[in-house]
Amino acid sequence: MRPDAVRGHLDGLILAVLEDGPRHGYAIIEALQARSGGALDLPTGTVYPALRRLERAALLSGAWNTVGGRERRTYTLTRAGRHALARQRSEWHEFRAVMDAVLRPARPAGEAS
Amino acid sequence: MTRKCPVGQHVAALERALHGPGRVRRSMVREVRDGLDDAVDAYCRGGLDPDAAAAQAVRDFGPVHEIAPQMQEELAARQGRRTAALVMVAFPGLVIAWDVVWRSGTAWHPGEIAPVSLVMARLEDVTAIVGGLAGLVLVVAGFLRLVPQRLVTALAGLLAGVGGLVCAGAAVLMNVASPTSSASLVATNPLVLPAFVVSGVMFLAIMRAGFRALRAARRRVPSDE
């Protein structure tokens, strides 16, 4: 999948993989790749500024914690983040429904009736 | 060549390209470094040799000229917020502090003060109050995302720089134009000298924050080397 196609949706994808619990940066990247079956071909470096942007927007809270014996910055979805995720899901379903309707192959004119 | 070498070089190039609040910048770079080390470990577990694993992790991460501007956007936002908050508090704070000093000891006698000193005193007060209010507007605009964050940061930098220079210039001119009154004030009021020192320190802090905000808001294309 082209990185440009994903970029506008990266925030929602990150919120989604944090829904089931806190993760650190690389674990988030792994979860994105696992959930997409490896189809997300995004530079992994783009995830880190996105995490900070979501944290600044109070959709995530970040803190340094010890994970597996190493200090890692872990991110947790906030209440505002859960609301934002629900809203993005709803908007995505609407968007997909519209795109499906428009992109559906047109039936030949003779089959109209 | 050690196995972390390509990672170290990439992180160092990224760090050189970033400007902003030191603690946040160091935290961001450390987080990237941890993530790249994790990626190298994962590739090694998958069967790659360490050098190939490090090279692959760096390729996956993306080039510095592509990633650094995205990280700089965040640093600029945080620097802008800090500078605007400092201006919002420091400018009116200095006016109030000097007002307390004037009221606590011998006041200037109007006949002893050069007219230019009175004009400079008024200019300093007006600049500080308007600057403080502008700082408040920028803080609110940044929080509510009313304007692009880089613009908030650039305006906060300009506000700190111009406001700081006007206030400091007016303060110097005010005292130089009425040297006898200033000397008598220093001699008779023990709060005046500490107030000058605090004002000087605040001026330096405001100018530093202004410079950092302008540097953080600047768009540049970093090198990958």
Boltz contact constraints between the chains, C-beta under 6 A:
constraints:
  - contact:
      token1: [A, 25]
      token2: [B, 31]
      max_distance: 6.0
  - contact:
      token1: [A, 25]
      token2: [B, 35]
      max_distance: 6.0
  - contact:
      token1: [A, 26]
      token2: [B, 35]
      max_distance: 6.0
  - contact:
      token1: [A, 26]
      token2: [B, 38]
      max_distance: 6.0
  - contact:
      token1: [A, 43]
      token2: [B, 62]
      max_distance: 6.0
  - contact:
      token1: [A, 44]
      token2: [B, 60]
      max_distance: 6.0
  - contact:
      token1: [A, 44]
      token2: [B, 61]
      max_distance: 6.0
  - contact:
      token1: [A, 45]
      token2: [B, 61]
      max_distance: 6.0
  - contact:
      token1: [A, 45]
      token2: [B, 62]
      max_distance: 6.0
  - contact:
      token1: [A, 45]
      token2: [B, 67]
      max_distance: 6.0
  - contact:
      token1: [A, 48]
      token2: [B, 32]
      max_distance: 6.0
  - contact:
      token1: [A, 49]
      token2: [B, 70]
      max_distance: 6.0
  - contact:
      token1: [A, 49]
      token2: [B, 71]
      max_distance: 6.0
  - contact:
      token1: [A, 49]
      token2: [B, 74]
      max_distance: 6.0
  - contact:
      token1: [A, 52]
      token2: [B, 74]
      max_distance: 6.0
  - contact:
      token1: [A, 53]
      token2: [B, 74]
      max_distance: 6.0
  - contact:
      token1: [A, 73]
      token2: [B, 31]
      max_distance: 6.0
